[in-house]
């Protein structure tokens, strides 16, 4: 049993938890939320897993389709749990397999936090 707290990127009304980084300095609470997201993505294996789920056809991926990232299955499960705990992935068990998805609102919130830059 885990006592990890999910840090929402979106508030209940659908607004991102934090303003764009270029808008104003983050509050201490906003910085904690944003840092948890970036910390979860700061590991190359987790980033690859997140990318595999986000780019998978249909917007979701079975763990059996994304576990080839160069580490053992228990390590894949550990990293997927970290991504879930950070609120970046959700999952659903279907029979013996677990399917993961990145909600579009999570990607929108991440884009909002980073801001949009013109090239």
Backbone torsions as a table, in degrees:
resi	resn	phi	psi	omega
1	UNK	NA	131.6	-177.8
2	UNK	-104.3	144.6	174.7
3	UNK	-108.7	19.6	179.0
4	UNK	-67.1	143.2	-179.4
5	UNK	-101.4	130.5	175.7
6	UNK	-76.6	129.0	179.8
7	UNK	-100.7	105.3	-173.7
8	UNK	-69.9	135.8	173.2
9	UNK	-82.6	-20.6	178.9
10	UNK	-120.8	140.4	174.0
11	UNK	-78.8	165.5	-177.4
12	UNK	-53.9	-29.6	-179.2
13	UNK	-83.3	3.7	176.4
14	UNK	92.3	-0.8	179.3
15	UNK	-84.5	144.1	177.9
16	UNK	-58.8	150.1	-178.1
17	UNK	-68.7	-26.7	-170.7
18	UNK	-135.4	148.8	179.0
19	UNK	-75.6	166.0	173.1
20	UNK	-56.2	145.8	-177.9
21	UNK	-61.6	-23.0	-179.1
22	UNK	-89.3	-5.6	-176.2
23	UNK	-79.4	-47.7	-179.2
24	UNK	-166.7	165.0	176.1
25	UNK	-64.5	142.8	178.4
26	UNK	-71.7	147.9	170.7
27	UNK	-74.2	169.9	179.4
28	UNK	-60.3	-43.2	-179.4
29	UNK	-66.1	-42.9	177.8
30	UNK	-62.7	-38.0	179.3
31	UNK	-65.7	-38.5	178.0
32	UNK	-62.8	-46.3	-179.9
33	UNK	-62.5	-46.8	-177.6
34	UNK	-67.3	-40.8	179.2
35	UNK	-62.8	-37.8	178.8
36	UNK	-61.9	-39.9	178.7
37	UNK	-65.6	-49.3	-178.7
38	UNK	-67.0	-33.8	177.4
39	UNK	-63.7	-42.7	178.7
40	UNK	-62.4	-36.2	-179.3
41	UNK	-87.0	-5.0	-176.7
42	UNK	-75.7	-7.4	177.6
43	UNK	-97.2	130.7	-177.5
44	UNK	-57.8	-37.1	179.0
45	UNK	-67.5	-43.4	179.0
46	UNK	-64.2	-40.3	179.0
47	UNK	-63.4	-40.6	177.3
48	UNK	-64.6	-42.6	178.4
49	UNK	-64.2	-44.1	178.9
50	UNK	-60.6	-44.7	179.3
51	UNK	-64.5	-39.9	179.3
52	UNK	-62.7	-41.2	178.4
53	UNK	-69.4	-48.6	-176.3
54	UNK	-61.0	-34.2	-175.7
55	UNK	-96.5	-1.6	-177.1
56	UNK	-70.8	143.8	178.8
57	UNK	-55.1	135.7	178.8
58	UNK	83.3	-3.0	176.2
59	UNK	78.7	6.7	175.7
60	UNK	-146.7	157.0	-177.2
61	UNK	-140.3	138.6	173.2
62	UNK	-73.4	143.6	178.5
63	UNK	-56.9	-29.2	179.3
64	UNK	-67.2	-21.4	-179.2
65	UNK	-90.5	-14.7	-172.8
66	UNK	-121.6	5.7	-172.0
67	UNK	-84.5	0.3	179.8
68	UNK	-89.3	73.4	-179.5
69	UNK	-122.3	17.9	174.3
70	UNK	85.6	11.9	177.0
71	UNK	-131.5	166.6	-178.1
72	UNK	-69.3	161.8	179.8
73	UNK	-59.0	-42.8	177.1
74	UNK	-60.6	-34.4	178.7
75	UNK	-70.7	-38.3	175.0
76	UNK	-59.4	-46.6	179.5
77	UNK	-59.8	-41.4	177.6
78	UNK	-59.5	-47.2	-178.1
79	UNK	-68.2	-38.2	176.7
80	UNK	-63.7	-37.8	177.0
81	UNK	-63.7	-41.9	177.8
82	UNK	-61.0	-41.6	178.2
83	UNK	-65.5	-38.5	176.3
84	UNK	-66.1	-44.6	-179.1
85	UNK	-60.7	-31.1	178.8
86	UNK	-81.8	-2.9	178.8
87	UNK	81.6	13.4	-177.5
88	UNK	-88.2	-24.9	179.1
89	UNK	-128.8	152.4	167.4
90	UNK	-122.6	161.9	-177.3
91	UNK	-141.8	161.1	177.3
92	UNK	-146.4	130.1	177.2
93	UNK	-85.3	130.9	175.6
94	UNK	-129.8	103.1	-175.5
95	UNK	66.3	-124.2	-178.5
96	UNK	-92.1	-7.0	-176.4
97	UNK	-106.4	153.1	174.8
98	UNK	-111.5	131.2	178.1
99	UNK	-106.5	134.9	-178.6
100	UNK	-112.7	148.7	176.7
101	UNK	-144.8	150.5	170.4
102	UNK	-103.2	117.9	179.7
103	UNK	-67.8	140.3	178.7
104	UNK	-54.5	-31.8	-179.9
105	UNK	-65.6	-29.5	177.9
106	UNK	-68.0	-45.9	178.1
107	UNK	-63.6	-39.1	178.5
108	UNK	-64.1	-41.6	179.7
109	UNK	-65.6	-40.5	178.1
110	UNK	-62.7	-43.4	177.5
111	UNK	-62.6	-38.6	179.4
112	UNK	-64.1	-44.7	-178.7
113	UNK	-62.4	-44.0	-177.8
114	UNK	-74.0	-21.4	-179.1
115	UNK	80.1	168.1	179.8
116	UNK	-116.6	127.3	-178.9
117	UNK	-110.9	136.9	174.1
118	UNK	-80.0	143.0	179.3
119	UNK	-90.3	NA	NA
